[in-house]
Amino acid sequence: MAYISSIVASMNHMKERVILVGAFDRLNFGDLLFPIIFEKMLKHYNFQAKIDYFGVIESNLSTYGGKATRPLKDLFNDDKLPDHSTIVLVGGEMLAATWTTIFRYLLPKYGEITLRFLQKLLGSNTTDEISRQIVGVRNDLPWLLCPSSFSSNVKVVYNSVGGVDILRLSRKHKESLKSALSEARFISVRDSITKHNLDQLDIDNEICISPDSAIVMSRFFPKRLLLSLVHDKTLSIIEELHKGYFCFQSNMYSVKGKEKVIADQLMKIAKEYGMGIVLLPIGIATGHEDQIAAKKLKALIHNNYAAIVADNFGVYDIMALISCCKCFVGTSLHGAITAVSYDIPRVGLTAKVKKLAAFCSTWDDAEMPLCNSVDRLFLSVEKAQSVTQASLAAVRNRLIFEYDLTFQKILSTLSML
């Protein structure tokens, strides 16, 4: 710890600039959370710096608890970027993201449908190039930033990023990935599948495995503080369901065609445990559309069940609702990670969510159930409820400890010239 303190002292003297890069410009819980957590970690280690936030486009989602962003193209044009500045790719499923997929999430529904049609008609290579040119940057993949692309002498750090679909990239994109990561100063990935995928590419760099950075949220946002940050409607939900509730979340893709089965399972859980149901949208960007799934399920749940759609989207509202619930069930990776951080039993709906399955198999307690079939929701919740508080706390403590070790390595990287 003394070594880290000396690093921090020298860094504060240098007043280095830190640039956080990520999808902070879309309404998705995890993406809004990453810069908040990274900034808190810097403060936790008493490291003062000028921090800038860059997304794909200029945005300001501070209403939802997020950070205002400058567009990525400005980063390449920033001739005032001091030497030895550090660019941090701050988290998320970054390594296999293409320009088509990233741009699609930023479009309204009709725009997304149009882009999907063009992708099918013209091919992904063409829509990737069109999307990249619209954004106005030169990098082949959105989150691959090579130090050699900048006029200043900069360092690039990858902070617990994911890439479960790396092997599906084109040969050209795999070469771009290999080149960019070989130039990075530090790389950590958040699951063993991503690490295995990168090993197949023979990256000329050290790659470590670390939990997703969001795991430390409970350190900075204890329940009492969270309840002071949320909207009144969120407090009303928690008070109304004071006898207990469980949270259910799903993207629209995983619900479609299974609404009746899911609703029946949710009512069975509520009846057995005497709990209310909070239908919790976590990703409302195009392509996620949790809010649509929640409303469809609410319409199928009988009136004699206490079911509420928590439609007041905000980072702290989501954290508070999960931290106060009896069990979290969902497709959201960061919903599950929030549950881990607050010692909440969880059930991952992993049938169509590879990144959730990868994270859970790498880090979570083996007793914690994964559910590949929605008709087994009740049985999965039953199993999750049987996991002891001691086991829940042990997982949380282990993962926070592991991420602290990773962050200390990042601080060490920041000190290197």
N, C-alpha and C positions, 0 to 999 in steps of 0.2 A: 504493500500500500504506500510505503514511503517513496518507492520508485515512481508510482503513478503520481504522487503529490509533486515530485520534482518535475515530471513531465508537464503537469498542469501549470506549475509556476513559470516554466520557461515558455510555454505556449501563450500564457496570458501576457507575458512581456512582449512577445512577437505580435500579438493582436492579429492572428491569422484569420482569414475569411473562410467560412464554411458554407458551402452551397448544397442545400438539400433538394434532391430531384426525385419526383415521383408523380403518380396520378392523383395529385391533390386537387385536381380540377373537376372531379366527377363525384357524384353523390353515392359514395360507397364507404361504409363504416371504416374498414381497415385502411383505405387510402387516406382518409381524413385524419386517422389516428397516428400514422407513422411520424409525421413531423412534430406532432405534439410530444410524443414519447421521446424522440431523439433529443429534442430541445431540453426536456426534463432531465434526461440522462446527463447531458453536458452540465447542467446546473448542479446536479447531484454530485458531480466530480469537481465542482467549483471552477469550471472552465468557461471563461468569458470570451465571446467571439461575436463578430458581425455575421449574422445568419441570413441568408437569402433563400427564397422558396421558388422553385421553378416547376411548372407543370407543362403539359403539351401546349396549352393555350393560356392566355391571360384569364384569370378568374378571381372571384372573391366569394368563397363559401363560408365566410366567418359567421354568418347567420346560423349555420349548422355546427359551429365549433371548429371549422377548418381554418386554413391559412390562405391569405391572398397570394396568388402566384403570378410570376412573370412568365411569358411564353418561352419555351425551350430555345427558339431561334435567337432570342436575345442573349442567351448564354454563349453561343458561338460568336456573336458579334460584340461581346463585352471586352473591348480592348483595355479596360481598366482593371481587369481581373489580376490581382497581384500574384507575383511568383509565389509558389509554395501554398497557394490556396488548395483546399480540399473539396472535391465534388463527391458527395455521398449519395449513391443510389440507395434510398433509405428503406426500401422494403416492398414486398408484394411479389406477385407472379411475373417477374420482370424479364427473365432470361429467354423465354420463348415467345414473348409478345411481338406481334408484327404491326406494321403501320395500319393495315386494314382493321385489325381487331381493336387497336387503341382508338383510332379515329371513329369507329362505329359506336363506341361507348359514349362519345361526345355529341352524337347527333340525336335529334328528335326521332320519334318512332318512324315517321315516313322516310326520313333520311337514312336510317339504318336499313330499312327494307330496300330502298333504292341501291344502297351500297352492296347489300347481299346479292341483289340481282346482277349488278355489274361484275361482282366477283365471280359469279357462276358463268356469266357470259364471256368475260374477258380474261379470267384467270386471276389468281392471287398476286402474281408478280406485277401485273398491270395496276391493280387497285392499290397495292402497296406503294408503287411509285407515284400514283396520283395523290394518295393520301399524304405521302411524305412531302411532295411538292407544295401541297396546300398548306401544310404546317410550316414549311419553309426552312427545313434543316437538311443536313448532309449525311447524317448517320443512317446506315442501312436498316438497323432495328432501333426502335424508339429509346430503349434504355441501355444501349451499348455506347458508352462514351470513352473514346480513346484519348489519353493525354496528348498524343501527337497531333490531335485535331485542333489544339488550341495554341495560340501564339504565346501565351504565358506558360511557365513551367508549373503545371498543376498535378495534383495527385488524385486518383480515382479510387473510391472505396465502395464495395458492395456489402451492404449491411443485411445479413440474414434474408437473402432473396430466394425466390422459388423458380423452378423451371422443370416441372414434371413432364412437359411436352417438348422438351428440347430436341429429342431424336426425331420428331416429326417435321422439324425445320428443313428447308431446302438445303442442298449442298452449299450454295452460295452463302446462305444465312449462317450455316454452321461454321463456315470459314471466317465470317465476320465476327461471330461470337468468340471463336478461338483466338482471333487476333486481339480483340478488345480486352478479353479477360487476361491474356498474357501480359498486357501492359498495365493492368490494375495493380495498385499498391497493396490492397488487402481485399480478400474475398471470403465471405461467409455465406453459406446457404442453409435453408431452414429445414431440410429433410433429407433422408438418406436416398430417396429416389433421385432428387436433383443432383446430389453428389455422385451417384452412380452414372447418371447421364453425362455429366461433365467428364468423368473418368474415361468414358468411351471416346471422347473427343481429344484426349491426350493434351489437355491444357498445360502449357508451360508455366505453371504458377501453383503455389500452395493454396488449397481450398479446404476450409474447415467447416464443420457442421455446427450450427448454433440454433437455439430456439428462435422463433419469430420475436422481434423486439417488443411487440405489444404485450408480451407475457408479464412485463414489469408494471403494468398499469395500476395494480392494486397498491403498489408502493407509493405512488404519487396521488392516487385518487381513492382514499378510503371512503367507505359508504357515507359517512356523515358529510364529508366534503362534497361528494357527488350529489347528494340530495339538496345541497345549497346551490347547485349549478343548473338544475333541470328546470323545465317548464312546469307551470302549475298543473297542466293536464297530466304530466307524468306522476307528480305527487298524488294527484287524485286517484290514478289507477292503483298505485301502491297502497293507498289508504283504503280504497274500496275493496281490494282483494287482500285485506290484512290477515285473513285466515290462511293465506298461502295461494300461490299460483305457479304454473309452469309456463315457460316461453316456448312458442313454436315459431319457426321462421323457415321459409323456403323461397327459392327463386321460382319464377313462373314455369321455367322449363321442367323442373322436377315435379311440379304439382299437376301439370296438364294431363287430363285424362284419368287422374287418380283422386280427384277432389272428394268424391263420396267416401272412398275407402279411408282417406286421411281424416276427414271430419268424423267418421264413425269411431276411429281409433282415438282421436282427441277427446271425444265425449266419454269413451270408456275409461280413459286415464283420469279425467276430471271426476267421474263418478266414483271410481275405486279409491282415489286418494282425497276426495273432498276438496279439490283445488279448483281455482279459477283458471281460465285460459287467456293468456296474452298473446295475440297474433302480432308478431314483431317484425316489421320491415327493417332490414339492415342494409340492403343494397337497393336503391331506387333508380339508379342510372339505367339507361337503355341497355337491354341485354340481361339485366338482373330482374327488375320489376317485382320485387318482393311485395310491394304494396298491392298489386293486382291480385297476386296469389292469396294474400291475407283477406282481402275483401270477398273473394270467391269462397273461401273456406268459412268465413263468418256467416255468409248467407245460408250455409248448409248445417250450421250448428243450431240445435234447438234452443228456443228462447229460455227454457228453464235452466240452461247452463250459463254461468257467468263468463262470457267470452267478449273480450275487448280488443279492437284493432288499435294498436299504439301508433297512430299515424302522425305524431308530432316528431318528425325525424330530426335527430341531433346526436352528436357524438356522446355527450354526457347523459342524455336520456336513455340511449341504448345501453351504455355501461351500467347505469343505475338499475334499469329494469332487470337486466341479467343478474347483477350482483345481489338483488333482493329476492330472486325467484328460488323455487325448490328444485327445478331441473330445467336445463336448456336443451331443446331438440331442434336441429336445423342443418341446413346445407352450408351455412356460413362458416368459413374457417375462423374468422375473427370473432364470431359469436362464440364458437367453441373455446377459443383462446381466452376470451373474457371470462367464460365459466371456469376455466382452469385457474386463472389468476385470482378469482374470488372463492375458490373451493366449492364450486357448484357442480353437482352431478350433471353429466351431459351425454347426449346421444347424437352422434354424427350421422347424418343422412348422406352416405358416401357413394350411393349407386352411380351417380353421374358427376361426382366432384372428386377428381383424382388428387387435387392438392390437399383437400381435407383428409382423405384417407392416408396420404403420404405423411402428413404432419402427425396424425394420431398414431400411426404405426411406429413412427420414429420416437415419439416423446411421451405419449399418454400411458396411463396405467393399463396393463393388459386386461384388467377386470372391467374397464370402462367399455361399454358395448358400442359397436358400429352397426348401423342398420342399413342393409342393402335392399330391403323390401318394406314398403310402407305398411303392409298388413301385419308387420311384426313390431309396430311402434309401441304398443302397450307392453309387450314382453321386454322390449329393450329398455323402456323407462323403468320397469320393475327391476331389471338387473342393475341399472344405474343407481337406483335408490338404495340398493343394498351395499354399495361401496361405502366404507367407513370414512368419517371425517378425518381420521388420522392418515388414511391413504390419500385423500384429496389434498390435504396440506403438504404431504410429502412430495407429491408431484409438483405442486406449485413452488415449493422451496427449491427443489432440485433444478427446475427450469430457470427460475430467476437467478440462481447461482451460476448456471451455465451461461446465461446471457451476460451477466456481469463480467465473467471472464472474457467473453468476446468483446465487450465494450472497452475493457481495459486494453485489449490489443489494438482497438481502433484509436484510442488515445495515444498509444505508443506510435502508431502510424502517423498521427497528426504531428508528432514531434520530429519526424524525419524530414530532412531537406532533400 
